[in-house]
Amino acid sequence: MISQWCKERGIELPKPVKDGDDEVRTDADRGHLKSLLEKMSSSLSDQKEAAKELRLLTKRMPSFRALFSDSTDAIPKLLNPLSPGRANTHPDLQEDLITTVLNLSIHDNNKRLAAENPLVIPLLVESVKSGTIETRSNAAAAIFSLSALDSNKLIIGKSGALKTLIDLLEEGHPLAMKDAASAIFNLCLVLENKGRAVREGAVRVILKKIMDCIFVDELLAILAMLASHQKALEEMGELGAVHCLLGIIRESSSERNKENCVAILHTICLNDYSKWRDIREEENANGTLSRLAESGTSRAKRKANSILERLNRAASLTHTA
């Protein structure tokens, strides 16, 4: 809008700061970063002061985030106060350091560097389990950010992160749920992690939250993704997912939620013929799928029509018999 306004009035926008200015600032900051990282091996008060400043600098200055990718020992030095075997870390210090890792993970060149460092993922997983709620939430957010790379998804999946993220989701703290759900979703884009998530109880936790009308949009998207896993489908059937999903289709105003629900139902029904009776009863009572077949998204219409065709075919065979 500003660009358009200036263009219409013949006003030239000020030029953005270019690489040259960034480089000058980066050169000036390199020594400052070094001194801050050295404080991570000093007294607790020095560590806390340096961590707070690093958190602010990596939040506000992209060039400062980029500095970490220039050195392989910058991240280990940053995390020195959290290293295994050290005494219990002060909660504020832990929060600032984990949040700094989150800030660093935004920079693309840091994603692989951080995930492949043997310290980072275990510390993030541990921080999802314990610390202030902001620490736990930001640790989950850092895992989400790092999982943008498929190679990182595999590293994170093998670390046991999914179990801790699912536990955090189950706890249901409003500040942490979105970050936990986002991380679980991203990780489960890789086939191996779907199986891990299912084995760690994701279906039970997610379905319970959905039934309680908590974070429905995001969790339905994860459930739809997990529906390609056979064990997940079996659990959904046992836990009453069919009635829940039909209820959402009937009552929700969200087209995306309806689409995810009917896609899950379609997969359940193809794998478990015992659920056809529930769907037939719902259809006879409310015509839920018929309405969706008329007014849903194109994908929802396809899935709903496919279920209805199978219902009609089954009814036809029954009458013929």
Residue pairs with C-beta under 8 A, 6 or more apart in sequence:
2 13
3 13
5 11
6 12
6 13
22 63
25 61
25 63
26 63
26 66
26 67
29 57
29 61
29 63
29 64
29 67
30 67
33 64
33 67
33 74
36 50
36 53
36 54
37 50
37 74
37 77
37 78
38 77
39 46
39 47
39 49
39 50
40 47
40 50
40 51
40 77
40 78
40 79
40 80
40 81
41 77
41 80
44 90
44 93
47 81
47 93
48 90
48 92
48 93
48 96
51 81
51 93
51 96
51 97
51 100
52 96
54 78
54 96
54 97
54 100
55 96
55 97
55 99
55 100
55 103
57 64
58 64
58 65
58 68
58 100
58 103
58 104
59 99
59 103
62 107
65 103
65 104
65 106
65 107
65 110
66 107
66 109
67 74
68 74
68 75
68 78
68 104
68 107
68 110
68 113
69 107
69 109
69 110
69 113
72 113
75 101
75 104
75 113
75 114
75 117
75 119
75 120
76 117
76 119
78 97
78 100
78 101
79 97
79 101
79 119
79 120
79 123
81 89
81 93
81 94
81 97
82 89
82 94
82 97
82 98
82 119
82 123
82 127
83 119
84 122
91 131
91 132
91 135
92 132
94 127
94 131
94 132
94 135
95 131
95 132
95 134
95 135
95 138
98 123
98 124
98 127
98 131
98 135
98 138
98 139
98 142
99 134
99 135
99 138
101 114
101 120
101 123
101 124
101 139
101 142
102 138
102 139
102 141
102 142
102 145
104 110
104 114
105 111
105 114
105 142
105 145
105 146
106 145
111 145
111 146
111 148
111 149
111 152
112 149
112 151
112 152
114 120
114 146
115 121
115 146
115 149
115 151
115 152
115 155
115 156
116 155
120 146
121 143
121 146
121 155
121 156
121 159
121 161
122 159
124 139
124 142
124 143
124 146
124 161
125 139
125 143
125 159
125 160
125 161
125 164
127 135
127 136
127 138
127 139
128 136
128 139
128 140
128 143
128 161
128 164
128 165
128 168
128 180
129 136
129 164
129 167
130 136
131 139
133 173
133 175
133 176
134 175
136 168
136 173
136 176
137 173
137 175
137 176
137 179
137 180
138 179
140 165
140 168
140 176
140 179
140 180
140 182
140 183
141 179
141 182
141 183
143 156
143 161
143 165
143 183
143 187
144 179
144 182
144 183
144 186
146 152
146 156
147 153
147 156
147 183
147 186
147 187
148 186
150 189
150 190
153 186
153 187
153 189
153 190
153 193
154 190
154 192
154 193
156 187
157 187
157 190
157 192
157 193
157 196
161 183
161 187
162 184
162 187
162 193
162 196
162 197
162 200
162 202
163 200
165 180
165 183
165 184
165 187
166 180
166 184
166 197
166 200
166 201
166 202
166 205
168 176
168 177
168 180
169 176
169 177
169 180
169 181
169 184
169 205
169 206
169 209
170 205
170 208
170 209
172 209
172 214
177 214
177 215
178 215
178 218
181 215
181 218
181 219
181 222
182 218
184 197
184 202
184 222
185 218
185 221
185 222
185 225
187 193
187 197
188 194
188 197
188 222
188 225
188 226
189 225
194 225
194 226
194 228
194 229
194 232
195 229
195 231
197 226
198 226
198 229
198 231
198 232
198 235
199 231
202 222
202 226
202 232
203 223
203 226
203 232
203 235
203 236
203 239
204 235
204 239
206 219
206 222
206 223
206 226
207 223
207 235
207 236
207 239
207 240
207 241
207 244
209 215
209 216
209 219
210 216
210 219
210 220
210 223
210 244
210 248
211 240
211 244
216 248
216 252
216 257
217 254
217 256
217 257
220 248
220 257
220 260
220 261
220 264
221 256
221 260
223 236
223 241
223 260
223 264
224 260
224 263
224 264
226 232
227 233
227 236
227 263
227 264
227 267
227 268
228 267
230 271
233 267
233 268
233 271
233 272
234 272
236 242
236 264
236 268
237 268
237 272
237 274
237 275
241 264
241 268
242 265
242 268
242 275
242 278
242 279
243 278
243 282
245 261
245 262
245 264
245 265
246 261
246 265
246 278
246 279
246 282
246 288
248 257
248 258
248 261
249 258
249 261
249 262
249 288
249 289
249 292
250 282
250 286
250 288
252 258
252 261
255 296
255 297
255 300
256 297
258 292
258 296
258 297
258 300
259 296
259 297
259 299
259 300
259 303
262 289
262 292
262 296
262 300
262 303
262 304
262 307
263 299
263 300
263 303
265 279
265 303
265 307
266 303
266 306
266 307
268 275
269 275
269 276
269 279
269 307
269 310
276 310
276 311
276 314
279 289
279 307
279 311
280 311
280 315
282 288
282 289
283 289
283 290
283 308
283 311
289 304
289 307
289 308
290 304
290 308
292 300
292 301
292 304
293 301
293 304
293 305
293 308
294 301
296 304
